[in-house]
Amino acid sequence: MSKSRIEAFTDGVVAIIITILVLDLKLPEQHTWAALWQMRMPFVVYVASFLMIAEIWNFHHQMFAAVEKTDAHVLWANMNLLFWMSLIPAVTAWYGTDIFARPSAMLYALIVLPFNISFIILNHAVQHANQLSTKAGTSADSERRNQWSLIINVLVIIITFFFPPFALLSMILNVIIWLIPLRRVRR
């Protein structure tokens, strides 16, 4: 499969996921400021999830801009990423209804871990298919960010067990880590 087909498929799936994410944001039936205020936590959780998906899509686009070849490993690694991403709307909707509930908070914190791992797997599959080393293909900054992101996710899972609202930090910290521009390594 060509890289353009993988990109087009991914773009379509991400568009559907973002649409589902916003459709799960239930508007209040009453048209009052108090009712709107009750929507603050579902909206904050929605924004954090939206930014995480947007960031991964942006980095996916940047990664594939440099790709010359794809193979079955890249295709399946991409499908793995899309699978974990597709679970985010359901988990976001559940967690947004009560950020103090331990089961939904744990699931919200847990979903970020395989989502991040799947992006790392995709990155390595792309590097392998294009015979790139970390030194030649991506910056060491990216590898460090992946490590920090995983460490933060594991810590957030542990802390969330004791304090469920902390799960939101998992998304927010990952967004902040990945918003910092990467330094590019020249080949």
SULFENNOR-V928830 format. One record per pair of residues at least 12 apart in sequence whose C-alpha atoms are under 6 Angstrom apart, sorted by the first residue. I is the first residue (numbers start at 1). GAP is how many residues later the second one is. If there is no record, write none. Layout:
i = {I:I}
gap = {GAP:GAP}
//
This chain:
i = {17:21:24:41:42:45:48:52:69:70:73:74:74:77:78:81:81:84:91:99:100:100:102:105:105:109:109:113:136:139:139:153:156}
gap = {69:68:69:55:54:51:123:123:61:59:52:51:52:45:44:37:38:31:17:66:64:65:62:59:62:48:58:40:51:45:46:17:14}
//
